[in-house]
Amino acid sequence: QHALNCGIRRYHVAPVLCQRAKVAMSHFEPNEYINYEKLEKNINIVRKRLDCPLTLSEKIVYGHLDDPAKQEIERGKTYLRLRPDRVAMQDATAQMAMLQFISSGLPKVAVPSTIHCDHLIEAQSGGEKDLRRAKDINQEVYNFLATAGAKYGVGFWKPGSGIIHQIILENYSYPGVMLIGTDSHTPNGGGLGGVCIGVGGADAVDVMAGIPWELKCPKVIGVKLTGKLSGWSSPKDVILKVAGILTVKGGTGAIIEYHGPGVDSISCTGMATICNMGAEIGATTSIFPYNARMKKYLGKTGRADIAALADEFQQHLVPDAGCQYDQVIEINLSELKPHINGPFTPDLAHPVSDIGAVAEKEGWPVDIRVGLIGSCTNSSYEDMGRSAAVAKQALAHGLKCKSKFTITPGSEQIRATIERDGYAQILRDVGGLVLANACGPCIGQWDRKDIKKGEKNTIVTSYNRNFTGRNDANPETHAFVTSPEIVTALSIAGTLKFNPETDYLTGADGKKFKLEAPDADELPKLEFDPGQDTYQYPPKDGSGQHVDVSPTSQRLQLLEPFDKWDGKDLEDMLILIKVKGKCTTDHISAAGPWLKFRGHLDNISNNLLIGAINIENGKANSVRNALTQEFGPVPDTARYYKKMGIKWAVIGDENYGEGSSREHAALEPRHLGGRVIITKSFARIHETNLKKQGLLPLTFADPADYNKIHPVDKLSIVGLADFTPGKPLKCIIKHPNGSQETIMLNHTFNESQIEWFQAGSALNRMKELQQKSS
C-alpha cells in the first residue's frame, strides 16, 4: 500500500509472507483479495455431490457457483448461476456496456472492473502520430468512458495503454480466476490458468450489478499435448492445428482444456496465444493448468505473491487424475509443423511447406503485399524476440523485407521493453513500421493505401481472424494467419512459396543462405520496463462525478428501454433477409469505420447486416421490400418496416453470429423492429446476446427446413403463451400463393431467460426486480 501511495507502479512481496495471507488480485486494487478458500470450499461441495474426479475447467467454474450445494449440474444441459471475480471491457464495447449500466440506476460496480482503450486507434502512419490523431478524433468517447469509470468505480486504461488481453495477462489474470470480458478473445487469460470468457455488454452489466451470471454448463474437450516444441514450430501452430481439426464451430458449448507432459514446454504467453484463438473454434474458453512457466511469468510481472499463494492451492489449479473429457485430441508437439491458416476463415489449416503449391492451385495470389505481426494473440516479449531473431539474420546478409511489414506491440510495457532491448530497432531496420499499442489492422482499423478496394492481394498476419474484409474492408484481400516468426520470414521472402525450414534466400552478396530457426528469451533478462503511466484509478467516492452525454451527439446516445412483450404470438412477420452461408458478427454489425458509432445505437444500426449475402439475389446489402417490391439496403428496409409497425425476422445458416462478441449485432435488429432470428445453429455468445435484448433466437428442429422458407414468405411463431424451457415452438410459414406449412423450432431458453423475453430485455427484467425489492 505504501508503494502505491508513493506512486510506484510495480513492487514485489516476499513469497513467504504471502502464503495463506490476503493477496490482492492486482496491484491496482490493493483491497480486493484472491479468495482461494471459497474456491476450495465450493469445489469440495461439488466433488462430494458428483462423486467423481473433476477437470480443471470444472473446478474453476463450479468453484464460482452461486449455490454449489443446490445447483443442478449437467454438462451441456443445465444453466449455471456463477459469481465471476471481475469484469474487463474494451473501449468499443464498453460504451454500450456502461450506457446499459447507467440505465440500471445502480451507483457503483459490485466487482472489480476495468475499461481498456484499444479499439478506436486507426493504423495510418505510425504509433505516436496515430495515437495523437485517435485522441483528438475520439475525445468525446474517451471522456465519456473516463468519467463513467470514475463515477461508477471502474479502472480506466487510457489510449496507448495497449490491447485489453495483453494488459489483463500482465496485471489481472491469475490461476483460478473467473473473469468475463466484453470481447471474444478474453480467453487469452487462460494462459495464466484462469477461466476467462467473452460475453456481451448486458452480461457484463449483470456481473457489475452483483447479479449471478448465467452460463450453460460447458462440456470439456481435452487436448493432450506430448513431446516438445522446437525449431520453427510455435505455440501458434498448436491452435492452428486444433482449429483445422475442430473447425470454427467444433468447440461451441465447450471449454478446451490443455493437459499432458507437452504443456511444460510452452511459455506462459505461448499458452495465452493458444487460448486466445480458441475463440475461432467457438469455444466458451480455453485453459492451461497452473505450472512453473506461469509462476515464472507472475514473478516477472511483479506478482510473486500470487504465485506463492497459487502454490499453496495448486491441487485446485490442475485437473484431478482420472477426470473425464467429452472428447480428447492428442497432439505430439515434437511432430508439429509450422502452420498457416486461411484465407477467409481461420480453420482452413495448411502446413507452411504446402501453402505455396495450394495457393497456386487455388488461384490465390502468392506475392505477399503486407506482413503484420502483433495483436492480442501474438505480441508478447517472446513473440517480438523470435521475429527480431529472424530479421537479424536477414539484415546480416544485407536483406530487408520485400513485403510491407508492420509491428503492433501488445502493451505499453511490451513497447517500452522491446525498445530498450533493441528488438524494435531491428524490426524497423528490416523495413518494419511500429504501430500504436492497439488493435489496429487486426480489427479493421487500418487506413490502407497500398491497394485499391477490389484488388486481389495476399497479406499474412500473426492475428487471430481472417474473415472476408475484416482487416482492410477489401473482400479480395486473402488474409492468412500464422506465427510472428513465419510472418517475418515470409515478408522477407515476399512470397507464400517460401518455406523457411527448407528454402534458401539470396543475400546482397549473391550468396545463398538459409534462415536458422529463431530462438529468443520468453521473458526479458532485466525487469519489464513499464513505460508511460497510462492507468486512471477510480476515486473512492465517484458520486459527485458528472458523466456527460450530449443529446445532439453523433457518437453517444443514452438508451431507451425496449418495448415489453404484449403477451401475444408473433404473427405475419416479414422476412428482412434470408442469409446465405457464413454470417459472422462482422457481417451483422461491421467494424472498421463503424466503430465510432459503438456508443450511438441509432447511428450504428445503419450497418445492420450490410455484409450478409441475400440468398434471393446473391448480393450484400440488397433486400426486397415486401411492401414496395423494390430492392434496397438492409437497414433502410428494416427502418421502413419499423415505421409501418411491422415485425420482421431473419433466417440464417450454420453457426450464425460467430466471431467477435459484438453485442451490437443483437442490439441493432432489436432497435430496428426485429423479433426473431431463425438459424440452423448459433455461435454461443451471439445467441446469449440476442436473448439479453429480448429477441427470440430459434433453431430449425430439422435443419433441412431452412430450405422451406423463402424471402417472400410470412412467418408466425405460435405457442408463446406457453413458452417453457425445452418445449419447441411452432412456426407457420405462409407462402404468397396462400398455401401454408408448419415447422418446429427449438430454443435453449431457461426460465429466467424467458422472463428476459417477456420483460423486453434482460436489463428491463433487472429493473423490474429492483423495483420489487425496493
N, C-alpha and C positions, 0 to 999 in steps of 0.2 A: 504494500500500500504506500509506503514511504517513497519507493521508487517511482510509482505512478504520480504521486503528488509532486515529485521533483521534475516530472516531465520526461523521465527515462522510459523509452518505449519497449525495451527488452530487458529481461532480467532472468536470473536462474535461481532456483531454490534447491538447497541440498536435498537429494532424494531421501536421505534417512529421516528428515524432519517431516516428510510428506506422507509416509505410509500410514494408512488408516486415518489420516488427518483430513481436514477440509481443504480441498484443492479446487481452485477456481476453474470454470470451464474455459476461460480465456483471460489474457492479460487485461482485456478491455472491460471486463465485467467481474471485478475482484470479489464481489459479494454474491455471485451466482455460482453454486458449487456443484461438482460432479457427485451424483448420488448412486454409486455402485451398490450401496447397501439395499436400496429399494429394488434395483435391478436384480440383485441376488435373491431377495425375498420373493419377488414375483416369479422368477424362474423356478424356484423350489416349489412354489404352489402349483404351477402348471405342470412341472415334471411329475409331481405326485399324482395329479389328475390324469395325465395322459399315460403315465407308466411306460415310458419309452425314452430312449436316447434322443436328444434334440440336436438339430443342426445349429450352426452359429446364427443363421438368419432367424430361426425360431426363438433362440434365446433372447436376442435383442428386441425382436418385435413383441414377443409375449412378455418380455420384461418391462415393456412400456404399456401394458394393458391398463385400462381404467379400472377394471374389475376382474383381476385374474382368477378369482375363486368361482365366479359365476359365468364368465364369458364363454359362449359356445364357440368351440374351436374346431374347424374342419377345413383343411387346405382346399383352396379353390372354390369354396362354397359360402361359408359364413362371413359376415361382416364384423370386423374387429373395431372396438372403440379404444383408441390409443391416446396417449399423452406424450407427444413429442417434446424434446428438450428445448428446441429453438427453431427459429424461422429465418430464412435468408431470401432477399428479393433483389433482382437486378432492376435497373432504372426503368426499363421499358415496361416490365410487368408490375413494378412497384407502384406506378402511377395509379393503375386501376385497383390494385390491392389496397392502397392507402385511401383511395376515394371510397371504396366499399367499407373500410374500417371507420372512416369518418361518418358514413351513413349509419353505422351501427349505434352511434351515440355513446360508445364507451370512452372513458377518459384516458386509458393507458393500456399498453400491451401487457398481457399476463405472462409471457415468456420472453427471454432474451431474443431480440430481433434486430436485423441489420438490413440496410439498403446499400447497394453497390452500383456505382455509375460506370457502366462499361459498354452499354449497347448503343449509345447515341453519338459515338465519336466516329466520324467517317474518315476512312483512309484516303488520303489525297496526295500530300507532298512530303510527309514525314512526321515523326512523333510530336515535336514541340509545336509546329505550325498547326497541325491537325487538332491538337488539344486546345490551343488558343481559340481556334475557329469554333470548335464544339462548345466551349464555354460561352462564347458570345451568342451563338445560334440558339442554344438550349437554356439560356439563363433563366427563363421563366419556369421551366420544368425543374431544373436543379434547385432553384429557390423553393419551389413547392415541396420537393422531396426533403430538402434540408429542414425547412420549418415544420413540416408534418412529422418528421423524425424527432425533432426537438420537442414538439408538443406531446407526442404520444409515447415517448421513451424508446425510440428506435435509433440505434447507432447508424451513422451516415459516413460511408466511404466516398470521398469526393471524386470527381472525374480525374483520371490519371492514376488512380489507386491501382487499377489492374482489373483482371477478369474475376468475377464473383467466385468461381470454383477454385481458382488458384489461391485467392485470399482466404477462402474457407479452409482449404487444406493447410495453409500456413498458420492460421490463427484459431479456427473454431472447431474443426472436426477432431474427434478423438475416438479411441476404441470404445465401442458400446454406445455411442451417442445415437439418438434418433433425431434427425434434422430434416425438416421439409423446406424446399426452396421453390420459388416460382420460376423455375427454369428446368427444362427437361434433362440437362446434364448435371443436375445436382448429385447424381450417384457418384460423381468424381470423389466425394468424400469417403466412399467405400475403400479407397486406397489406404485409409487410416483406420480401417476396421469399424466404420460406422454404417448404420442403415440410414442412408441419405436419399430422399425420394423427391422427385419432381412433381409439382402439383400446380393447380390453377390458383389465382389470387383469392377466390372465395374459400378454398381450403385453408389458405394461409390466414385468412380473417378468422376462421373458426379457431385455429390454434392460438392466434394472438388474442382472441377474446376469451381464452380459457375454457373453450368447449371441447369435449372429446372429439377427436378426428376419426372419421370412418375410412377403413380400407378393407377391401375384400381380402380375406386371409390368403396370402400368396402361397402358391406352390413353390417348391425349391428345386432348381436344376443345379446339379453338381458338375463342376468342371474340374476333373482331376489332372493336375499338372505333374509330369515326371520329367526327368532329365534336367538340362541346364541351358539357358540361352547363351549363345556365343556368336562370334563373327558379326555378320550384317543383320542377323535376326534381333528383334527388339520386342519390348512389351506390346507395341502397337500391332505386331504381327499375330499375337495371341488373339486379340479381339477381332482382327480382320478375318482370321481363320474361323473363329466362333460365329461371326456374322455370316460367313459363307455356309456354315452348317445349319444354323437355326433360321436364317432369313430375317427380314425386317419385322416379322410378327411372331417368330418362334419362341420368344421369351415372354409374350404377353401373359400377364397374370402371375408371373413367377419372379422370384429373386434368383439371380445367378450367383452361386456360392463357389468360389475357387478354393481348392484344397489340394493336398498332396505334397510330396517332397520337392517338387519343382518350384513351389511358391517362394521358397527362401532364396532362390537365385534372382529374384526380381526386386528392384529397388522400390521404396515406398511410392515415389512419384510415378514409377512404371506401373505399379498396381493401380494408381489413380487413373492413369491413361486407359487401362483396360476397363475399369469400372465406368469411366466417363462415357465410353462408346457403347456400353450396354444399353443406352437409350436407343441406339439404332436397331436393336433387335426386339424392341418393345418391352424389355424387362422392367419390372417395378423398380428394381435397383440391383446393384451388384456389390459384392463384398469379399474381402480377404480376411483371414484370421490374423489376430494380433501376433506379431513376431519381432525378431531383433531388428529387422530393417525399419519397421515402424518406430521402434524405440529409438533408433539412431536418428531418424528424422525429427521426432519430437524433441530430442535433446538439442539438435542443431537449430531448431526454430524456437528455442527458449522455453521448452515445456517439459524439462526433465522431471518436474514434479508430477505431471500427468503420467509419464511413462512409469515412474516408481509406483504410483497408485495402481496403474493397469497391471503391473507385475503381481501385485498382491491379489488381484481379482482375475488373473489370467484364465483360470478354469472356465470362467463365464464368457471369455472373449475368443474362444476356439470351439469348434464343434465337438460334441461327445463322440467317443469311439462307438462305432456301430450304428450311427444315425442313418436314417434312410432318406434318399433323394427321390424325387418323382422321375428324374431322368439323369443319366450320367454320361458325360462326354469325356473322353480321355485324350490328352494332347501330350506328346513327347516333345519337350522343348528342344532337345538335342537334335531332333529331326526337322524342326520347324524352319521353313524357308521364308525369306522376306516376301511380303505380300503387297499387292496394290489392288484396291477395290474400286470398281466403277466401270463406266461412267453412269451418271444419272440415278444411281442407287448405291447405298453403302454396303449392300450384301452381295454384290457381284464380285466375287473374290478370284484373284489370279495371282500365281507366283510371279514375282518381278521378272524371273527368267523367261516367262511366257508372254508377257504383255505386249511386247513389240510385234510378235507374229499375230497375236489375236487382234491387235489394233488394225494391222494391215488387212487382215481377212475381213474384219467388220466394217472397214472404211472409216475408222476413227483417225483423226489427224495424229500423226506420230511426232511431229515437231512440237515441242513444248514452248508455249508463249510466256508463261509465268510459273514460277515455283514459289510457294508460300509456306513458310514454317511458323510455328507458334500455335496460338489458340488455346482455349481452356483444356484441350486434350493433350497437347504436346508443347508446353512452354516452360518446362522445368529447367533447373540448372544443368542436369544431366543431358536433357534433350539439346540444349544450346551447345553444351560441350562436345557432344558427338557430332553435331553439324559442323562446329568450328574445326574439329579434327579432320573432317573430310575436306573442308575449304582450305585448310592449311596445306594439305598435300598438293592440291591444285595450284595454289599460289607458289609453292616451291618449284613447280615446273612451268611457271610463267603463264598459267591459265586463269581465266575468270569465267563466270557463268555465261553461257551462250543465251540462256533464257533470262528474262527479268526475274528478280529474286527479292522477296520481302521477308522481314523478320518481325514477329509480334511477340514481345515479352509478355509473360502471363501476369506479372505484377510489378509494382514499383520496386519491390525488393529484388526480384529477378533482374529487372533492368539495371538497377544500380550495381548489382553484384557482377553481372556479365560485362558491364562497362569497366569496373575496377579490375577484373581478372583478364581482360583483353579479348574475350570471346566476341563481343560486339564489333570491335575494330576489325578482327579477322573476317567476320561475315560482311562487313562493309567493303573491305579490301577485295573480296572475291566478287563484288558487284551488288551486294545487298543494300536494301533500304530499310532502316529500322523504323517501324511504325509505333504509334502510341500504345500504351498499355491498355488495350481494349479489345473488343471482339472483332471489329473491323470487317475485312472481307469474308470472314467465316460466316457472318450472318447477313451478308449483302451490303454492308456499309463500306462500299468501295467505289470511289469515283474513278472508274477505269477508263483510260484514254487510249490504250494501245490497239483497240479493235472497235469496229462498229457493231451495233446490235444486229444480230442475224448472221454475223460472220462466224463460220465454223472454225473452232480452235480448241486446243487442249491446254489445261492447266493441271498441275499436280500440287497437292497440299498435304499438310500434316493435320488437317482439320478432322471433323467427325461426319459431316453431312455433305452430300454432293447431289442433292435433288436438282432437277432441271431449273436453271436460272437462279439458284439460291445465292451463289457468290457474287454474280455481277448482273443479274436480271437478263442475261442473254441466253435464250433457250438452246442456242447452238454451241455453248461452251461445254466441252466434255471435261468434267472435273473428276480427277482420280485422287483417292485418299491413300496415304502411305505414311511411313515414319519420317521424321525430320531429316535423318541422315540419308535416306533414299531420295527424298525430295532434293536435297542439296546435291547429291551425286547426279541425279537426272538433270538438274538445272545447269550443272557444269557441262554435261554432255549435250544438252539441248534436245534430247530425243527419247521417246519411250523405248526405242530399240536397244538402249544401253543397259547392260546387266553388270553392275559393279562387281559382282562376285567372279565374273569370268572375262569381261571385256577390257580392252586397253584404250587409253586416251593417248593423244599425241601432244607432247609438251611444246613449248615455244621454240625449243631447240631442234624440233623434228623427231625427237626420240619418243618411242612408245613407253608408256608406264601403266601400271595397274594400281588403282586405289587400294590401300590396305583397309581392312575392317576397322571402323573407328573405335576408340577407347576413350573414356572420359570419366572423371570423378562423378559419383552420384550426388555428392554434396561438396560445397566449397571447403578447402582446407582451412581457411580463415572463417570467421563468423560471417553470416549473411550481412550485407550492407543494407540497412532498411530503407535508404534513400530518403526522399522527402516525406514529412509527416502529412498524411492525407486523410486522417480519421477525425471525425467530429463526434465527441461524446454527447449523448443526450443529457440535458440538465436533470438534477434530482427532481425538480418540480417544473414541468412544462406547461402548467395550466394557464399561465399568462401569455404564452406564445401565440402569435396570430398566424394563421395559415391563410394565404391569400389566393383565391380563385376568382378571377375576373369573369363576370357574366358575358363579356364580349370576347373572351379569349378563344383563339382558334386551336390551342394546344391542350387546354384543360377544361373540364366540364363536370360540375357536380352531378351526381347520379339521382335520377328519379326512380322510385320503386316500380318494378314491373307489375302489370295487372295480375290480379288473382284469378285462378281458375273459376269459371262460372258454374261448375257442377254438372255440365252437360258433355255429351260426346262431341268429338271434333268432326263435324260433318262438312262434306263437299269442299274439302281443301283442294286448292290448285297445286300443281307441282311446279315449283320455281325452276328446278333443274334436275334432270336425271344425269348423274355424273358417270362418265366412262373411265374406268381404270383408276390408277393411283390418284388419291386426293389427300395430300398432307395438309397440315395447318398452314404451310406456305401457300398452298392453293386456295385455302379458305380465307385466310387473312394474311396477305403478303407483308413481308418486312421491308427492308431497304428504305426507300423514301417515305413509306407509310409509318415508320417508327415514330416520326414526330407527332403523330396523332394518337399515340397509345393512351393518352390521358383524356381524350375527347371522343366519347363513344359515337356521337352522331357523325363526326367527320371521318373517323376511321372506318365506319360502316360503308363508306363509298368504295372499299376494296373487297366487299363481301364476294367470295367465290369467283373472283375475276380470273383466277388461274385454272379453275376446274374446266375439264373438257365436257361439253354438252353432247350427249350421245345422239341427239337429234340431228346435229349438223357437223359434228366433229370439230367444233370451234370453241375457243376460250372466250368468255365474257360476251356471249351472244346467245340469248334465250328468247323463246317465243312468248310474247304477252298473250295470255289466253283470252283476254277481253278485246284487244285491238288486232290480234293476229300479226302484229309487227315484231320483228326481232330487234332486240336492244341489249344494253349492258345488264348484267345480273342485278347490281344494286339498284339501278333505276327501275327495273321491273318489280323488285321487291317493295320499293317505296310506293310504287303505283298501287300494288295490291293492298298495302297498309293503309293508304289514303282512302281506298274504296272499302275498307273494313273487311277484307278477305284474308282468311288464314291460309297459310301455304306450308308445303312440305318439301324436303329434299330427299332424293333417292341416291344412295351411294353404293360403292362397290366394296371390296375387301379392305380391311384394316383402315377404315376411314378415319382421318384425323391423326395419322401417325406424324412423328416429327416433334417439333417444338411444343412446349406445354401451352403456350399462347391461348389464354382463355378468351381473348377477343374473338377467336373462331367460334366460340359459343355465345358470347355477348351480342355479337353483330346480328346473327339470324334472329335472336330473341327480340332485339331492339327494332328490327325491321318487319316484325309480324310473323316470323316463323313459329311453328308449333311442334313439328315432328321431323326427326331425321331417321330415315329407314335405310339400313345398310345390310350387307352380308355379314360384316363384323366391324368392330370399333377398336381403335387404339385406346388403351386404358385411361390415360389422362383426359383425352378428349371426351370420352363417354361420361366421366365424372363431371367435367366442366359443364357439359350440356345439362346434366341433372341439376347441378347447382343453380343454373339460371332459369329453371322452370320449363325446360324443353323435354320432349319425350324421345330419348334415343332408343330405337327399337330395331331388332334384327329379324330377318326372314327365318321362320321356323324351317322352311325349305329354301336354301339359297337359290334354287332354280326359279323361285317366284320373282326374283329380280327381273326376269325376262317378261313377266306378265304385266308389268306396269309400264305404261307409255307416257311420255311427257304431256300428252293432251288429255290424259285421264283426270278424274276427280277421285279423291280418297276420303273415306270416313273411318275414323277409329272409334269402335263401339265397345262398350263394356267398362268405360272409365268410372262409372258409379260403383262398380265392384272391383276397382283397381287394387289388387292384392299381390303380395310377393309370390313369385313363382307361377302365377296364373297368366297364360298367354292372352293377348288381346286380339280381337278380330279386326281385320281391315277389309272394308268393302270397296272394291275397285269399280268405278262407274266409267264405262267406255263411251266415247262420243256417239256411237250408234245405238245407245240405250241399253246395251247388254251390261250385266254385272257379274262379278265373281268375287268370292271371299277367300282370303288367305289368312294364315295365322302368323302373328308376330310375337317374338319372345322379348323379354326385358330382364334386367338384373336389379330392379328396384327393391330395396327393403322397405320396412315400414316408415322409417324416418325420412327416406328419400321420397317416398310417395307424398309425405307431408310437405316436402320442398315444392313438389309439383303443384299441390293443391293451394299452397300459400303464394305461388307465383315465382318464388326463388328461395334458395336456402337462406339468403340474407333477410328476406321478408319473414321467414319462419323464425329466425333468431330474434327478430324484433318482437314478434308475437309472444314468444316465450318470455322475453324480458318484461314485457308489459304485464303478463300474467303474474310473474314472480314479484313484481313491484306493487 
